Amino acid sequence: MIRNNIPIIQAPELLTLYNTGNLVIADVSNGKDARSRYEKKHLEGALFIDLNTMLADIKDDFSYGGRHPLPPIENFANTLTNLGIANNSHIVIYDDQHGANAAARFWWMLKSAGHDKVQVLDGGLPAAQQAGFPVSSASHIPKSTEPYKISSWMLPLADILTVEEFSKNKEQLVIDVRAADRYHGDTEPIDLVAGHIPGAINIPYTENLDADGFFLKPAALKAKYEKAFTGKAGENIIVHCGSGVTACHTLLAIAYAGLEIPKLYVGSWSEWSRNNKPVATKNNKA
């Protein structure tokens, strides 16, 4: 029996669902050659989802919303309609970075749009292949469907002003999921300023995974995040990354653990670091 209310699905479970009527598989791998990699090999029947054009509304000035702002809700609704996704579709999402590339972002957006049956494939393409799921190089044509109806984002969001308030309040928590060297300000390969939001703690999203790139078991994730939350409710916790993408990996892990999903700061470090906000490093606590 497939439990589609659990946000992570295992490859053998996906194989059981293969060719069922309302299954939609989405490849959300990202990067300059993501499309060509998809065209060479992807799970049979998978749609290609582009982070930059379908899951974000990128502006020229990253100081307003960061590098991957959410698209207007009506645009996302149109995207889902064009993909042939209906309100009752069972959507399984994967990417080539264990859910951290953009699969978790698509999961978060669908859940926030109120979509019920949506899961991320644990282990991604390699795990599915090992389970015997067929692969293909043929593009998949979306089915025609009725317009997807969305009224608003339903999961909690935080803007830059709220993040600033949380960062100064010990009763509230800001979690930075970037790699430790970026958090400490030792390096910054993408944005203009190195460091982190003062008061934020660092829990790299990679710690959600085991040595083989699979999500830790729900019990392990629950113990990990309950310890970090120290009794704080989800409404008093904000999670961010560089541009609001890999933060969703941690939100997915928290949901998998059965805990309340915290607020997402979509603008993340890419917005904060461009707005003359205070910056902390391991040598400067700000």
N, C-alpha and C positions, 0 to 999 in steps of 0.2 A: 504493500500500500504506500503510495507516494503522499507525503505530508507537505502540501504546497503552502502551508502557513509558516513553514520554517524558511528563513531567508537564504540558507545555503542548501544546495542540492548536490548529491554525489553522482559521479559519472554513471554507475550502474543504474541508478534511479532514472537518469535522463534517458538511458538506452531503453528502459521500460516504456517511457513516454513516446518514443520515436513513432512518428506517423499518426499520432492521435490528432484529432481534428482541430483543436483550438491551441495547439502548441506553436509558439513563436520563439525561434532561437535567434539571439542577437550577438554578433561579433563586434565588440567595442574596443578592439585594440587601437592604440594610438601611435603617433609618430609620423615622420615624413614619408615613410614607405609603407604605412599601415594598409593602404588600399591595395598596393601591389602584393603584399603578403597575403591579404585576403583572397586576391584573385588567383594566387598560386595554390592556396590550401586553406580550407575552413571546414567547419562541421557542415555536413550536407543539409541544405535548406536554410542555413544561417543568413540573416540580413546583415549588411555592413552598416554600422552606425558611426558617424563621424563626430567626434567630441566637439571640434571647433565650430562646425556649422549647424549641428543638430541639437547639441546639449549645452550650448553656450551662446551668448550674444556679445561677442568680443568687440570692444570699443578701441579707438585709437589711443585714448588716454587711460592707462591702467589704474590711475589714482581714483577712478570712479568705478568701483566694483571689482577691481583686480583683473587678472588675466583671463579668467573664465566666468564672467557673470552669468547668472541664470537667464535664459531667454524669457521674454514675456510669456505668461501662462497660455495665452491663445496661440502663440507660435508653437509651443510644445504640443498643444492639442492637435494642431495641423500636422506636425511631424508624425505623431502617433497614427493619425488617420492615413497619411501617405504611406506609412509602413505597413498598413493593413492590420494594425493592432486594434482590437475591440476591447470594450470594458471587461469582457469575460475571458480574454485571452490568457493562457498560461505562458508567461514569458520566462525564458531561461537565458541568462546573460553570461558571457565569458569574455576574457581578454587574454593577452599573452604575458601579463604581469600579476598573475594570481589574484585577479580582481582589483588590483590597485591602479591599473592604467586608466580605465574609465568605466569599467563594468559596475563598480560600486556607485559611481556617480549616476549612471542610468538607473540603477536600482533605487537610489535615494529619490530621484526625481519622480519615478513611477509611484513609489510608496507615498510621496508627498502629494502626488496628484490623486491619491485615493485608490490606486490600483491594488487589487487584493493578491492576485496570484503572480508573484514575480520572485525569482530566485537567481542567485549567482552560482555558477558552476565551480565547485571546489576543484582546484588543480587545473582548470582550464582545458585548452585543446589537448595537451599531452595526456591528461587523465582520461578524457573521453576516448581518445584513440586507443589507449591501453584497454579500455573497457569494451572495445569493439565497435564504437560508434563510427559510421562511415564518414569519410571526408570527401570534399569535392573542390573543383576549381571553377564551377559554374556559378554565375550570379543568380541569386534567387529573386524572383519577381513577387512583390508583395500582393496579397489578396486585396480585392476591393472590400471596403467595409463602410459602415455608417460613420459619420463624423464622431470623433472621440470628444466626450463632454468633460471639461474640467472647469471648476469655478475658481479655485485658488490653491496656492501651496498650503498643504495641511500640516507638514512637519515643521517644528520650530526653527526659526532663523534668527540670526543676530546681525545687526549692522555695526559699523565701526564705533559708533558712540556707545553702544551697549557693551562692546568688547572693552572699551576703555574703562567703563564703570566697573565691570567684572574684575579687571586686572588690578584694581585698587581695593577690592573687597575680599577679605579673607574668608568670608562666608560663601563666596562664589569661586568658580574654578575655570581657568582657561587652559586647554590642553593643545599643545603644538605637536603634530604627528610627523613632522619632518625628521630627517636623519639628524643624529646628535651633533655632527660637525656643523650643520647649517644652524641648528638651534643655538649652539655655543658661539657662533660667529666666526668659526675657523675658516669657513669657506661659504661662498654664495654663488653657485653656478648659473643662476637664472635671473634673480632680481638684483636691484641696484645697491641694496644695503644688506650687510650681513648682521645676523643677530636674531633676537626674538622679542616678543612683547613682554615688557616687565611683568613679573608675577606669574607668567605662564609656566606650566611644567611640561616636560618633554616625555612623551611616550611614543616612540617611532612606530608607525603603522606596521612595519615589518615584524614587530613583536607579536602581531596577531597570528603569525604563521609559524609552523614547525620547520624543522630543517629541510623537509622535502617540499616546502611551499604550499602545504595544505593548512587550512584554518585550524587553530587549536580547538579542542573539544569545548562545547559550551560551558561545561563546569569550570574548566581552566580559565576561560575568558571571563566568566562571572567573578571568580575569585580575584583575578588580576584587576578588573575595573572597579569592583566594590572596594578594594583596598585603596585604589587611587582616588575614588570619589569621597572617601571618608565620611559617609553618611549624607552627602549632598544629593538632592534630587536632580533629575535631568534638567529641570527648568533653571537650575543654578549652575549649569555646566555648559561651556562653549568649546567646540572642537574646531580647529582650523589646521591648515597646511600651507602650501605655497599659493595655490589659486583655487581652493575649494573642490579639488578632485580627489586626492588621496585621503583627505579628511573623511570622505564618505566610506573609505575602507574601514576606518575605525568605527564609524557609526554603524556600519554593517556588522562588524564584530560584536559591538555592544548589543545590537538587536538579536544576534545569534545567541548571545549569552542570556537572553530573556530579560534584559534590563531596559529601562525607559531610555528612549533615544534623546540625547542632548541636542542643544541648538547647534546649527551649522553656521559658521562665519564664512560665507562664500568668498568674500573679497580676500580674506586670509592675508598672509604676509605680503603678497604682491600689492595689495591696496594699502595696508598699514604702513609699509616702508616708504610709500610715496606721498605720505600726508603729513610729514614733519612731526610724527608721533614719537614718543620716547622709545629708545632702543636699548636693550640689554644684551650683554655678551658675558662670557665666563670671566672676563677681566673687568667688566664694567656692568655692575648690577642695575644701573640707572635708578 
